[in-house]
Amino acid sequence: MTFPDLLTPGIIGLGMTAIFLVLIIVFAFIGRRRPRQYLREIPAFEKLGRAVGLAVEAGQRLHLSLGRAGIDGVQGASALVGLSVLERIARAASASDRPPVATSGEATVALLSQDTLRGAYRDIGEFGQYDPDSGQLTGVTPFSYAAGVMPVIFDRQVSANVLAGHFGSEVALITDAGERSGSLTLAGSDSIPGQAILYATAQEPLIGEELYASGAYIQAGPAHLASLRVQDIFRWILVLAILSGAAMKFFGVL
């Protein structure tokens, strides 16, 4: 077997993933020594910070919905992003009389949301605030999930909704509930149809890779900032590869 025969899509993908992880570790180490980072302004995250403060002052609740995808596929990346946002929000809103509530449409993610909340309260010494019902599985099909989220928005004095995960067309029901309840809705999805609906219905939509930048903007840790830098590197590598391939095709090399 020759070397080109070994370059299957799976092997190439595994190699790129390994390089990505190594670069994240390198940049995270550098970031600890030089913590000051400059990020472009995204209004949605500025409003999220204000929403957390207002919820604490008014004794209201923040609601975070993690979508309906599991963590065992490509779509699971958005759910993991949502869990990191949930952990950060739980810490920031720990002084509120009503702790955050998380909803999801997949059983594993629901259990992980409960564990995330439990760990966040334990780490800050407020374990008494933890309520297992704060992490809810609201439905296992797209529209049963959305139907289960709607009462949470209406009945729990929610002042802001953060949607971070995989959503389809059913997300329109969730954003409509947020609109009718008068609460802020900040939303991002890895699904193209979901992004299109959120752009039209959410007050603060996250477009494209802005969802995956959430951890960096809410200061979830140096690894998230490092991830942004590595994403930029890979983005330029892909751009150069596409341009090189087009040039080689034009001059007849390929």
HELIX and SHEET records of a PDB file:
HELIX    1   1 PHE A    3  LEU A    6  1                                   4    
HELIX    2   2 PRO A    9  ARG A   33  1                                  25    
HELIX    3   3 PRO A   43  ALA A   58  1                                  16    
HELIX    4   4 GLY A   76  ALA A   92  1                                  17    
HELIX    5   5 ALA A  107  ASP A  123  1                                  17    
HELIX    6   6 PHE A  127  GLN A  129  5                                   3    
HELIX    7   7 PRO A  132  SER A  134  5                                   3    
HELIX    8   8 PRO A  142  ASP A  155  1                                  14    
HELIX    9   9 VAL A  171  SER A  181  1                                  11    
HELIX   10  10 ILE A  192  THR A  201  1                                  10    
HELIX   11  11 GLY A  208  ALA A  213  5                                   6    
HELIX   12  12 SER A  214  TYR A  217  1                                   4    
HELIX   13  13 PRO A  222  PHE A  250  1                                  29    
SHEET    1   A 6 GLY A 135  LEU A 137  0                                        
SHEET    2   A 6 VAL A 101  SER A 104  1                                        
SHEET    3   A 6 ARG A  61  GLY A  67  1                                        
SHEET    4   A 6 VAL A 158  HIS A 166  1                                        
SHEET    5   A 6 LEU A 184  SER A 189  1                                        
SHEET    6   A 6 GLU A 204  LEU A 206  1                                        
END                                                                             
